[in-house]
Amino acid sequence: MSNRITARNSAGFTAPAGMTAVPVVLAPLSGRLHVLLVPRSEDPFAGTWVLPGGFMSPDERPEETAQRKLTEKTGVGAVYLEQLQSYADPDRDPRGWIPTIAYLALIDAAVLRPDEHGARWVPVDRLPALGFDHARIVADGVERLRGKLWWSNIAVGLLPERFTMPQARRVFEAISGVTYEPSNFRRELEQSGLVRATGRTVRGGPGRPAALYEFADRRPAWSLRRSRPPATVRHRT
């Protein structure tokens, strides 16, 4: 791009020409983890898919920009955003030195209405070519999410208030991209402290009634610890 934007601070040093914020919004859909993308209609990277971010306003905090752009570009309302990290490579944006701060969210895919603003859920393991450095940002977001799955109640908004172990296992498998051995999964989730048995059961078909569980805390929280090795049967394809 020929017309690069440049800026200097009051001391005469080169400074960022602007600041952006982008939300990495993930959701399990049809048994696989997806990311929310929007089509880009202007240069640079016109015609590609990107994360729904944009420039910060001077009266906004970065997380407010990420939420505002998410709603403007996809129609998705307020979601819980956790800061992922900043990306400040001077060459990440052809327009000039424009760092971005990325935020991470895990939501129910049903909140996106069909054809809303052209936004689309795309499997994280089948991404198209993305503009800017958004492929790297998505990869970092997926790694962070999967690393927190067994230490944090990040799946709290994806399950009903009371749920069975098979219901929880399907959600955890979609997020992690692996298949769990049922008895190991139940044991590890019970021992994690994230959930507790309610003492109630539900009958959903033939056989013994299924025990109902609930999250010990329904407030979204992303632990600082990384995930334990899950009870994996095999990587899913």
KEKE-3310 file (N, C-alpha, C; in steps of 0.2 Angstrom, whole numbers, plus 5000, padded with zeros to 4 digits):
npx = (5004:5003:5000:5005:5000:5007:5014:5020:5026:5025:5038:5045:5047:5044:5027:5013:5001:4988:4975:4968:4954:4950:4937:4939:4927:4921:4913:4904:4898:4888:4895:4909:4922:4919:4923:4918:4917:4918:4915:4927:4926:4933:4949:4964:4965:4953:4939:4942:4940:4938:4941:4929:4933:4939:4944:4949:4939:4943:4937:4935:4938:4948:4941:4928:4928:4930:4918:4908:4911:4909:4895:4891:4895:4891:4879:4878:4874:4879:4893:4903:4919:4936:4952:4964:4977:4990:4994:5007:5016:5026:5023:5011:4999:4995:4993:5000:5009:4999:4994:4984:4972:4967:4952:4944:4930:4917:4903:4885:4881:4869:4865:4868:4860:4853:4862:4865:4872:4881:4889:4898:4899:4913:4922:4936:4946:4946:4949:4947:4958:4963:4962:4975:4984:4975:4973:4983:4979:4967:4971:4979:4969:4961:4970:4971:4958:4956:4966:4961:4950:4948:4951:4943:4926:4922:4913:4900:4890:4885:4878:4863:4855:4855:4862:4866:4880:4883:4878:4887:4899:4898:4898:4911:4919:4917:4923:4936:4940:4943:4940:4932:4934:4920:4918:4930:4930:4919:4924:4935:4929:4921:4931:4937:4931:4924:4910:4896:4886:4868:4860:4849:4839:4836:4826:4829:4827:4828:4834:4845:4840:4848:4861:4860:4869:4877:4885:4897:4899:4891:4896:4905:4922:4939:4952:4969:4977:4983:4976:4973:4980:4968:4956:4958:4952:4955:4961:4949:4942)
npy = (4994:5011:5023:5025:5027:5037:5042:5053:5055:5067:5069:5067:5054:5040:5034:5023:5023:5021:5012:4997:4985:4968:4955:4938:4927:4912:4897:4881:4871:4860:4849:4854:4866:4883:4899:4916:4926:4940:4947:4956:4972:4982:4989:4988:4970:4968:4958:4947:4936:4941:4945:4952:4967:4983:5001:5010:5022:5038:5039:5027:5011:4997:4985:4989:4994:4982:4975:4984:4984:4971:4970:4980:4974:4961:4960:4953:4954:4960:4951:4941:4946:4941:4947:4943:4945:4957:4963:4969:4970:4980:4978:4972:4977:4984:4997:5005:5007:4999:4993:4980:4975:4960:4951:4937:4926:4914:4908:4904:4897:4900:4913:4921:4928:4921:4925:4938:4953:4947:4940:4925:4908:4899:4884:4881:4873:4873:4886:4899:4909:4922:4940:4952:4948:4939:4925:4920:4926:4920:4907:4908:4911:4900:4891:4896:4895:4881:4877:4881:4874:4864:4870:4880:4888:4890:4885:4887:4895:4887:4876:4869:4875:4864:4848:4833:4821:4816:4827:4837:4831:4831:4845:4848:4840:4846:4858:4855:4847:4834:4816:4809:4796:4790:4786:4790:4804:4808:4806:4814:4827:4828:4828:4839:4850:4860:4856:4850:4837:4836:4828:4825:4816:4812:4805:4800:4791:4773:4762:4766:4781:4796:4805:4822:4837:4852:4868:4873:4887:4899:4911:4918:4914:4914:4904:4906:4896:4882:4869:4852:4836:4829:4816:4807:4799:4799:4810:4821:4820)
npz = (5000:4996:5002:5017:5034:5046:5062:5075:5092:5105:5108:5097:5093:5083:5083:5086:5073:5075:5085:5086:5090:5092:5093:5097:5094:5099:5096:5100:5087:5078:5083:5082:5085:5081:5073:5073:5059:5048:5031:5023:5015:5010:5006:5016:5010:5005:5001:5008:5023:5040:5057:5067:5070:5074:5073:5088:5097:5104:5117:5122:5130:5126:5127:5126:5113:5106:5109:5104:5090:5087:5089:5079:5067:5067:5074:5086:5103:5119:5126:5136:5138:5137:5139:5127:5120:5115:5099:5090:5080:5069:5055:5053:5048:5033:5031:5040:5056:5067:5080:5088:5100:5106:5111:5119:5117:5122:5116:5114:5098:5093:5095:5085:5072:5056:5042:5046:5044:5035:5043:5048:5055:5055:5054:5065:5061:5048:5041:5030:5019:5029:5032:5037:5052:5057:5056:5064:5076:5078:5080:5092:5100:5100:5106:5119:5124:5124:5132:5144:5147:5156:5168:5171:5172:5159:5150:5155:5150:5139:5143:5150:5166:5174:5170:5161:5162:5149:5141:5145:5141:5127:5124:5129:5120:5108:5109:5113:5103:5103:5107:5122:5134:5141:5155:5161:5158:5166:5179:5179:5177:5188:5198:5195:5202:5196:5193:5202:5209:5209:5215:5209:5196:5179:5167:5151:5142:5138:5150:5165:5175:5172:5181:5187:5185:5190:5188:5199:5201:5193:5187:5174:5172:5169:5172:5178:5177:5167:5156:5162:5156:5146:5147:5135:5120:5106:5094:5086:5069)
capx = (5000:5008:4999:5005:4999:5013:5013:5025:5024:5027:5046:5048:5048:5038:5022:5008:4996:4981:4974:4961:4953:4946:4935:4939:4921:4921:4906:4903:4892:4888:4901:4915:4923:4919:4925:4914:4921:4914:4918:4930:4924:4938:4956:4968:4962:4946:4937:4944:4937:4942:4938:4924:4936:4940:4948:4946:4938:4947:4933:4933:4943:4949:4936:4922:4928:4929:4911:4905:4913:4906:4888:4890:4897:4887:4872:4878:4874:4884:4895:4908:4925:4942:4958:4968:4984:4991:4998:5010:5021:5025:5021:5005:4994:4999:4991:5005:5010:4993:4993:4978:4971:4962:4948:4941:4923:4914:4896:4881:4881:4862:4864:4869:4854:4856:4863:4865:4877:4885:4894:4897:4903:4918:4926:4943:4951:4945:4949:4949:4963:4961:4966:4979:4987:4969:4974:4987:4975:4962:4975:4980:4962:4959:4974:4970:4952:4957:4970:4958:4944:4947:4952:4938:4919:4920:4907:4894:4884:4883:4874:4857:4857:4856:4864:4869:4887:4883:4877:4893:4904:4897:4901:4918:4922:4916:4928:4943:4942:4945:4934:4934:4931:4915:4919:4936:4927:4914:4928:4939:4925:4919:4936:4939:4928:4919:4903:4894:4880:4863:4856:4843:4840:4832:4825:4828:4826:4828:4840:4844:4840:4854:4862:4860:4875:4877:4892:4898:4899:4889:4899:4910:4929:4945:4957:4976:4980:4982:4972:4976:4979:4961:4955:4957:4952:4958:4959:4944:4944)
capy = (5000:5017:5028:5022:5031:5038:5047:5054:5058:5074:5069:5066:5047:5036:5031:5019:5027:5020:5006:4993:4980:4963:4950:4931:4924:4905:4893:4874:4870:4853:4845:4856:4873:4888:4906:4921:4930:4944:4948:4963:4975:4988:4988:4982:4963:4967:4951:4941:4935:4944:4945:4959:4972:4990:5006:5013:5029:5041:5039:5020:5006:4993:4980:4993:4994:4975:4974:4989:4982:4965:4971:4983:4970:4954:4960:4949:4958:4960:4945:4941:4946:4940:4949:4937:4948:4962:4961:4976:4970:4986:4977:4968:4981:4988:5005:5008:5004:4999:4988:4978:4971:4954:4948:4931:4925:4908:4909:4899:4900:4902:4921:4924:4926:4919:4931:4944:4957:4943:4936:4917:4904:4895:4879:4884:4869:4874:4893:4902:4914:4928:4946:4955:4943:4936:4918:4919:4928:4914:4901:4909:4911:4893:4888:4899:4892:4874:4877:4883:4871:4860:4873:4886:4887:4894:4882:4888:4897:4882:4870:4872:4875:4857:4845:4826:4820:4816:4833:4840:4828:4833:4852:4848:4837:4851:4864:4853:4843:4827:4812:4807:4790:4792:4786:4795:4811:4809:4806:4820:4833:4828:4829:4846:4855:4864:4855:4846:4833:4840:4823:4823:4812:4813:4799:4803:4785:4767:4762:4770:4788:4800:4810:4829:4841:4859:4871:4876:4894:4901:4917:4916:4915:4911:4903:4908:4889:4879:4863:4846:4832:4826:4808:4807:4793:4800:4817:4820:4822)
capz = (5000:4995:5007:5024:5039:5051:5068:5080:5098:5107:5109:5090:5091:5079:5087:5082:5069:5077:5089:5085:5095:5089:5097:5094:5096:5097:5098:5097:5082:5075:5086:5081:5087:5076:5075:5070:5054:5043:5025:5022:5008:5008:5006:5013:5011:5002:4998:5013:5029:5045:5064:5067:5075:5071:5077:5094:5098:5110:5123:5123:5132:5121:5127:5123:5106:5104:5110:5099:5083:5087:5088:5073:5061:5067:5077:5092:5108:5124:5128:5141:5134:5141:5135:5124:5120:5110:5093:5089:5074:5065:5048:5054:5045:5027:5032:5045:5063:5070:5085:5090:5107:5105:5116:5118:5120:5120:5117:5110:5091:5091:5096:5078:5067:5050:5037:5050:5042:5032:5047:5047:5059:5051:5058:5066:5058:5041:5040:5023:5020:5033:5031:5042:5055:5060:5057:5070:5082:5080:5083:5099:5104:5101:5111:5125:5126:5125:5138:5150:5147:5162:5174:5171:5170:5153:5146:5159:5146:5134:5146:5154:5173:5176:5164:5162:5159:5141:5138:5146:5137:5120:5123:5130:5115:5102:5111:5113:5096:5105:5110:5128:5136:5145:5163:5163:5158:5172:5185:5179:5178:5195:5202:5194:5206:5192:5194:5208:5208:5212:5219:5205:5190:5173:5162:5144:5137:5141:5155:5172:5175:5172:5186:5185:5188:5189:5189:5206:5201:5186:5185:5169:5175:5165:5177:5176:5176:5160:5157:5164:5150:5146:5146:5127:5116:5100:5091:5081:5062)
cpx = (5004:5007:4999:5004:5005:5011:5019:5022:5027:5035:5049:5049:5042:5034:5017:5003:4989:4981:4968:4960:4948:4944:4936:4933:4921:4915:4907:4897:4893:4894:4908:4916:4923:4921:4920:4918:4916:4918:4921:4928:4928:4945:4959:4964:4955:4945:4939:4939:4941:4938:4934:4927:4936:4944:4944:4944:4941:4943:4931:4939:4943:4943:4929:4922:4927:4921:4907:4905:4909:4898:4887:4891:4893:4880:4872:4879:4880:4886:4901:4915:4931:4948:4962:4976:4984:4995:5001:5016:5020:5022:5014:4999:4997:4997:4996:5005:5003:4992:4986:4978:4966:4959:4945:4934:4921:4907:4892:4880:4874:4861:4865:4863:4856:4856:4864:4872:4882:4890:4893:4901:4907:4922:4933:4948:4951:4945:4951:4955:4960:4965:4970:4983:4981:4970:4978:4983:4970:4965:4977:4974:4960:4963:4973:4963:4953:4961:4967:4952:4943:4949:4947:4931:4917:4915:4901:4888:4882:4879:4868:4859:4859:4857:4866:4876:4887:4883:4884:4899:4904:4900:4908:4922:4922:4922:4935:4945:4945:4939:4936:4931:4926:4916:4925:4934:4923:4919:4932:4935:4923:4925:4939:4937:4924:4912:4902:4887:4874:4859:4850:4844:4835:4832:4824:4828:4827:4835:4839:4844:4847:4855:4862:4865:4873:4884:4892:4897:4897:4892:4905:4917:4934:4951:4964:4979:4978:4978:4976:4976:4972:4961:4953:4957:4956:4957:4954:4945:4937)
cpy = (5006:5022:5026:5028:5031:5043:5047:5057:5064:5075:5068:5059:5044:5033:5027:5024:5026:5014:5003:4988:4975:4958:4943:4928:4917:4902:4886:4874:4864:4849:4848:4864:4877:4895:4910:4926:4934:4945:4955:4966:4980:4986:4991:4975:4963:4960:4945:4941:4938:4944:4952:4964:4979:4995:5009:5020:5032:5040:5032:5016:5001:4987:4983:4993:4987:4974:4978:4986:4975:4966:4975:4978:4963:4954:4956:4955:4957:4953:4946:4940:4945:4942:4943:4940:4953:4960:4968:4975:4976:4984:4973:4971:4985:4995:5008:5004:5004:4993:4986:4974:4966:4952:4942:4930:4918:4909:4903:4902:4902:4910:4924:4923:4925:4925:4937:4948:4953:4939:4929:4914:4899:4890:4881:4879:4869:4882:4894:4907:4920:4934:4948:4949:4939:4929:4916:4921:4923:4908:4902:4909:4904:4889:4890:4895:4885:4873:4878:4879:4867:4863:4879:4884:4890:4891:4883:4890:4893:4876:4873:4872:4869:4852:4838:4826:4820:4822:4837:4838:4831:4840:4852:4845:4842:4856:4861:4849:4836:4823:4809:4800:4792:4792:4790:4802:4813:4810:4812:4827:4833:4830:4836:4852:4860:4863:4851:4842:4836:4835:4822:4819:4814:4807:4802:4797:4779:4767:4766:4777:4791:4805:4817:4832:4848:4862:4874:4883:4896:4907:4915:4918:4911:4910:4905:4901:4886:4872:4857:4842:4829:4819:4807:4800:4794:4807:4816:4823:4825)
cpz = (5000:5000:5014:5029:5044:5056:5072:5086:5100:5107:5102:5088:5087:5084:5083:5079:5071:5082:5087:5090:5091:5094:5093:5097:5094:5100:5096:5093:5078:5077:5085:5083:5081:5078:5071:5066:5050:5037:5025:5015:5006:5009:5013:5014:5009:4999:5003:5019:5035:5052:5064:5072:5071:5075:5083:5094:5104:5117:5125:5126:5127:5121:5125:5116:5103:5104:5105:5092:5082:5085:5081:5067:5061:5070:5084:5098:5113:5126:5133:5137:5139:5137:5133:5125:5115:5105:5090:5084:5070:5058:5048:5049:5039:5028:5036:5051:5067:5074:5086:5097:5105:5111:5114:5121:5118:5121:5113:5103:5089:5092:5089:5074:5060:5045:5040:5048:5038:5036:5047:5052:5054:5056:5059:5063:5050:5039:5033:5024:5023:5032:5038:5045:5059:5061:5063:5077:5084:5083:5090:5103:5105:5106:5118:5128:5128:5131:5145:5152:5154:5169:5175:5169:5164:5149:5150:5155:5140:5136:5150:5162:5176:5170:5166:5160:5152:5138:5139:5141:5129:5119:5124:5124:5109:5103:5110:5107:5098:5107:5117:5130:5142:5153:5165:5163:5164:5178:5185:5180:5185:5200:5201:5199:5202:5192:5200:5206:5212:5216:5215:5199:5185:5169:5155:5139:5141:5145:5161:5171:5175:5177:5183:5189:5187:5191:5196:5206:5194:5183:5180:5172:5171:5170:5174:5174:5169:5162:5159:5157:5151:5145:5139:5125:5110:5098:5086:5074:5059)
residu = (MET:SER:ASN:ARG:ILE:THR:ALA:ARG:ASN:SER:ALA:GLY:PHE:THR:ALA:PRO:ALA:GLY:MET:THR:ALA:VAL:PRO:VAL:VAL:LEU:ALA:PRO:LEU:SER:GLY:ARG:LEU:HIS:VAL:LEU:LEU:VAL:PRO:ARG:SER:GLU:ASP:PRO:PHE:ALA:GLY:THR:TRP:VAL:LEU:PRO:GLY:GLY:PHE:MET:SER:PRO:ASP:GLU:ARG:PRO:GLU:GLU:THR:ALA:GLN:ARG:LYS:LEU:THR:GLU:LYS:THR:GLY:VAL:GLY:ALA:VAL:TYR:LEU:GLU:GLN:LEU:GLN:SER:TYR:ALA:ASP:PRO:ASP:ARG:ASP:PRO:ARG:GLY:TRP:ILE:PRO:THR:ILE:ALA:TYR:LEU:ALA:LEU:ILE:ASP:ALA:ALA:VAL:LEU:ARG:PRO:ASP:GLU:HIS:GLY:ALA:ARG:TRP:VAL:PRO:VAL:ASP:ARG:LEU:PRO:ALA:LEU:GLY:PHE:ASP:HIS:ALA:ARG:ILE:VAL:ALA:ASP:GLY:VAL:GLU:ARG:LEU:ARG:GLY:LYS:LEU:TRP:TRP:SER:ASN:ILE:ALA:VAL:GLY:LEU:LEU:PRO:GLU:ARG:PHE:THR:MET:PRO:GLN:ALA:ARG:ARG:VAL:PHE:GLU:ALA:ILE:SER:GLY:VAL:THR:TYR:GLU:PRO:SER:ASN:PHE:ARG:ARG:GLU:LEU:GLU:GLN:SER:GLY:LEU:VAL:ARG:ALA:THR:GLY:ARG:THR:VAL:ARG:GLY:GLY:PRO:GLY:ARG:PRO:ALA:ALA:LEU:TYR:GLU:PHE:ALA:ASP:ARG:ARG:PRO:ALA:TRP:SER:LEU:ARG:ARG:SER:ARG:PRO:PRO:ALA:THR:VAL:ARG:HIS:ARG:THR)
# end
